[in-house]
Amino acid sequence: MARKITIPITDHNNVCSTSYTVSYKTEGETIWTTQPAYIPPIELNNLLDDTLYNIRITRQCCDGIVSAPLELSVNTTILEAPANFIATPGDTEAALDWDEATGATSYTLERADDAAFTVNAEIVYIGSSTAILDTELNNGQTYYYRVKATALYHADSAYATLNTTPNP
């Protein structure tokens, strides 16, 4: 399956428009593939799974100035989903815990009122902790949660999911 990597870039140049040229190659290759001008965010599509890419980003300003290239590595190996995702319901709250995923540097925890995450879906937490207390919930209402592992310049994991119903 081909991967898509998005590289967010914040450009503080308000004077003129800026574009970026992106070159990339797999680890060990000598020939760079160059993509023409991008306007942020930069999206690289159809990258191979389980592959380490070297990426070079160069900024071009409207006044003709070209920056020194920024170089980074992106790994398209998918992180493992957090394991042993459990919820312990309480009075207007739910304690959520999961095991640390190898290689993860942070986690994104989402909550919704339906299993498809289309009703009242929101991000509850982004950070490195593997134990979160979600408060101010309604007793008797079922909440659906999902958590994924993330790492900088790495493909996100699949979601681990569960549902729970707070009660007094």
Number of C-alpha atoms within 10 A of each C-alpha: 8 10 17 15 18 14 13 10 11 7 12 7 9 7 9 8 12 20 18 23 18 23 18 21 17 19 14 9 10 8 10 14 11 14 13 9 15 15 13 15 12 18 13 14 11 10 17 16 15 14 15 19 20 18 20 19 20 16 19 17 15 11 10 9 9 15 12 11 15 11 13 12 17 19 22 21 16 19 20 20 24 24 16 11 18 19 21 13 20 18 15 17 21 22 16 20 19 18 14 20 19 11 14 20 14 19 23 18 22 19 23 20 17 15 17 9 15 10 11 9 17 14 13 16 17 15 12 14 15 17 15 15 16 16 13 11 18 14 15 13 13 16 19 19 27 21 28 23 29 25 16 14 16 19 22 21 20 16 18 19 19 16 17 20 20 22 15 9
